[in-house]
Every structure is written in C-alpha cells, then in structure tokens.
Amino acid sequence: MEQGYIRVEPLDAISGGWRVLLHNPDRLNAMSRAMWRELRAVFERIQQQNDVRCVLVVGQGANFCAGGDISEYSSFRFEEASLREFHEKDVWGALNAMLQCDVPMVAHIVGNCMGAGIEIASCCDIRLAAESAQFGAPIARLGFPMAPREAALVARELGGTTARQMLLEAAVFGAPEMLQRSFLSRVVADVDLPSVVQATLDRIAQLAPQAARLNKQTLRELNMPLAHTIKAPEASENVATCDPVATVLANAYGYASSAEQREGISAFLEKRAPRF
C-alpha cells in the first residue's frame, strides 16, 4: 500500500496560487505522522514566500480527509510521552503553522471530512464544500478524546454546540447543515464545486496580496485570547506557563495506557464493534 504524503504544486492558470494536496487515498486521505510533519514544513515554507497569493487545500480523489491514520496508532498512542509528542509537536505543529500563515487559504471539501480533516479545514479561511460531503469527529468510538489545543480550535470554528455533538455523541452532519451552523462558506452541487473553487481562487489572486496578509494578521491579533490559548510550545517545553490551558495540558495525555483507548483502536483495526 502506498504511503501517504503531502504534495505541493502551483495552481494552473493562477499566478502565485499553490495547491496543498493531502494524498493517502487508500485510507481516504487519513493523516499519518509523516504527513503531519510534512504539512507543517509546507506551511512554514509558504509563509516565507512573498510571491504566494493563495493556497488551495484539497484531498486526493473523492475525500478531503477521513481523520488520522489509525493503522499506526498502536505504535505511539499507548504511552503518555509519545502520545503527548504526537499531539503537541506533530499535529499541533502542523495546525499552528497553518494558523500562523498569512496567505489566504481555501479548503475544497468533498466526501469525508472527519477528525483531522475537521481540524485542517478549521485552519482555512474559506471553506467550500460539495453537497454530499460529511463532517464529524467520532473519535469517542475509538476510546480517546480530542487533544486540548485541537478541541479549542475546533470549538472556535464549529461553535460549542456543534463541537459537543460531534465529540459527545459522535454526530455526523451533512454539508447543508454545516453551512447553516456557519462552519462552511458555501455549499454547492458536487458537479459545480470545482468551478466555484476556481472562481474563488481567481478572485483572491486578483486582489492585493499585501492587504490580504495584513488582514489575516489583524484578524489573528483580534483573536488574541484564543490565539494565546492554543499557541503551542514544543513537546519538550514546560507546559506550566501563563497559557490558560496549561493545567489541562499537564494531564491531557494520561489516558495513553487506558483500556478504553486500547479497546477502541483494536476494535477499529479488527473491524468489530468496541466493547467499552
């Protein structure tokens, strides 16, 4: 089976436009650890390039991103230190690089947008979805919670009510409802989505790139309380700082060796219902 990866390439017909492709189609574009690390490097590089006007974030084929690559979870999720490093360095390192990037980002969402997909989409400025797209974060079925920084990000973008439904009852929503709940910018018929995405990117690319970057910086500064809450230290740093979630983070990964997590992941890999 082909290993997942992140591919970056220029957008056809848009000067200064770039496509960031989540490529792991055998697993519905689920994010592996390597992909998270690649995603961070990609957006740190984009941030340093003054000629980039817009970025399209898209999954390969018929899905945006179905979550994390569960096939590799047993190699690091059952020990607290490695679990913390995964979430605080690999996952949050990538998401934070996206959040700190001043280039306008458009998410092209089809098929499954679950878990990690919701988190990645939450970092994008404009979210365009096909009518048939599905959204959720049903990780409770796997026996573990969403990491604190990721939950803060998702709750901000989804709203508290929707985030609670996704996390506490494993609710999955269609694109029209996610539009009503203000997570999506626009929902169109599946066949029309490519042209709508292209038109959106064209409009962004024709505008002043410096103004766009300054607007993103301003909006980020206006969100300073939350931005501070979810700004990540490296995994090796002391989390006991003035960060409002420091207390939560100090004990956030103590469930690593829990029976629930082991059962949830084992049941998924064995294709059976979990017994919690």
Secondary structure, DSSP 8 states (H G I E B T S, - for coil): ----EEEEEE-TT-TTEEEEEEE-GGGTT-B-HHHHHHHHHHHHHHHT-TT--EEEEEESTT-SB-SB-GGGGGGTTTSHHHHHHIIIIIIHHHHHHHHT--S-EEEEE-SEEETHHHHHHHT-SEEEEETT-EEE--GGGGT----HHHHHHHHHHH-HHHHHHHHHS--EEEHHHHHHTTS-SEEE-GGGHHHHHHHHHHHHHTS-HHHHHHHHHHHHHHTHHHHHHT----TTS---SS-TTHHHHHTTTGGGG-HHHHHHHHHHHTTS----
